[in-house]
Amino acid sequence: MEHNFWHERWQSNQLGFHQDATNQRLMTYWPRLELAAGSTVLVPLCGKSLDMVWLAAQGHKALGIELSQIAVDAFFSENQLPTTKETVRDFEVSRSGAIEIWCGDFFKFDPALMATADAVYDRGSLVALPTDMRPDYCAKIKADLSPKAKQLLALIEYNQNEMQGPPFSVSKEYVIEHYGDCFAIEQLHDEQISELPDRFRERGLTAMRDTAYILGPKS
Ligand SMILES: C[S@@+](CC[C@H](N)C(=O)[O-])C[C@H]1O[C@@H](n2cnc3c(N)ncnc32)[C@H](O)[C@@H]1O
């Protein structure tokens, strides 16, 4: 999606993707990553996700990257977290305790900083990107991450003929095709969503699956 699409979403408060509670798949499956306390977790395309608060509460450093300054400011003010701010090249960095969010374009994020991450938490990142942008996202993740880093992916799958994204459908085959060369992949979750949200039904969707994967170093 073009940057303007997301800026307009934030300006007009059209935030159907935002969850008012910590993501269930994150809480259920995060222990499977077996990360040490103090590990750095990259949260690409983080929005104002409360999952960063949860990650910090687990003893991690949460390193978010988000295009919209509205989202970043909302995250810290809604969670009543006082911030310090600094400009670093193309990014405005906001920090509070163990959480920092770099406001700018993920595709310009410093590879050296990406390499400090022990893990990536992807909810609403891959599925936010259309098919022409998604391979570049996967390529950057693979090129910049440490070979030891792990990922938790929380994705959705549906018949893309019924509805246009975002969110886009990202299949298991896609995950294997784009990450299988660098990561060992295990599917953790695959469940039909029983109560499809109205915002999807109204767009013509009849069914959707909720999936999750853990990606780790290849042995
Ligand atoms: C579908 S939302 C998901 C937000 C968050 N992960 C969540 O689960 O609530 C996608 C987010 O990615 C941001 N975004 C889109 N393109 C981006 C880019 N190139 N760099 C950084 N952030 C981007 C948007 O502003 C939006 O907040």
The ligand as a MOL file (V3000), in Angstrom:
LIG
                    3D

  0  0  0     0  0            999 V3000
M  V30 BEGIN CTAB
M  V30 COUNTS 27 29 0 0 0
M  V30 BEGIN ATOM
M  V30 1 C -2.5850 -3.4330 9.4750 0
M  V30 2 S -1.7950 -2.2190 10.4450 0 CHG=1
M  V30 3 C -1.1610 -3.2610 11.7580 0
M  V30 4 C -0.6300 -2.5460 12.9460 0
M  V30 5 C -0.1610 -3.4490 14.0940 0
M  V30 6 N 0.8240 -4.4010 13.6790 0
M  V30 7 C -1.3070 -4.1390 14.7620 0
M  V30 8 O -1.3190 -5.3650 14.8370 0
M  V30 9 O -2.2220 -3.4250 15.2370 0 CHG=-1
M  V30 10 C -0.3570 -1.8630 9.4630 0
M  V30 11 C 0.4740 -0.7210 10.0030 0
M  V30 12 O 1.6650 -0.6040 9.2170 0
M  V30 13 C 1.9760 0.7450 9.0390 0
M  V30 14 N 2.8120 0.7930 7.8110 0
M  V30 15 C 2.4100 0.5890 6.5500 0
M  V30 16 N 3.4460 0.6570 5.7000 0
M  V30 17 C 4.5500 0.9050 6.4620 0
M  V30 18 C 5.9260 1.0820 6.1710 0
M  V30 19 N 6.3840 1.0280 4.9100 0
M  V30 20 N 6.7750 1.3210 7.2000 0
M  V30 21 C 6.3230 1.3950 8.4710 0
M  V30 22 N 5.0330 1.2170 8.8070 0
M  V30 23 C 4.1460 0.9820 7.8210 0
M  V30 24 C 0.6280 1.4370 8.9350 0
M  V30 25 O 0.6720 2.8080 9.2320 0
M  V30 26 C -0.1930 0.6340 9.9350 0
M  V30 27 O -0.1580 1.2340 11.2140 0
M  V30 END ATOM
M  V30 BEGIN BOND
M  V30 1 1 1 2
M  V30 2 1 2 3
M  V30 3 1 2 10
M  V30 4 1 3 4
M  V30 5 1 4 5
M  V30 6 1 5 6
M  V30 7 1 5 7
M  V30 8 2 7 8
M  V30 9 1 7 9
M  V30 10 1 10 11
M  V30 11 1 11 12
M  V30 12 1 11 26
M  V30 13 1 12 13
M  V30 14 1 13 14
M  V30 15 1 13 24
M  V30 16 1 14 15
M  V30 17 1 14 23
M  V30 18 2 15 16
M  V30 19 1 16 17
M  V30 20 1 17 18
M  V30 21 2 17 23
M  V30 22 1 18 19
M  V30 23 2 18 20
M  V30 24 1 20 21
M  V30 25 2 21 22
M  V30 26 1 22 23
M  V30 27 1 24 25
M  V30 28 1 24 26
M  V30 29 1 26 27
M  V30 END BOND
M  V30 END CTAB
M  END
